[in-house]
Amino acid sequence: MREALNAAINDHAVLRLTYADDSNRQTRRNVRPLALYFWGQVWTLAAWCELRVDFRSFRLDRIRACERTGASFFR
């Protein structure tokens, strides 16, 4: 998963994520991936979330599905 996310960051590719919160409620959202970080125990994806219209961090262990939308963005 990290390799695919890193490639999307480098390619400026918009991603469609299926993401689960801590209660396992899932949402689908398009994100503009910016960076990957390791915070001691978990990897996170820093991204612009089009659903929330804000920057968000997504834990990689909670990403249930990830695909490119075909759209791109410029940082």
Protein Blocks (a to p, Z undefined) as FASTA:
>chain_A
ZZmmmmmmmnopacddddddfkopacddddddfbdcdehjaccdddddfklopaddddfk
lmmbdcdehiacdZZ
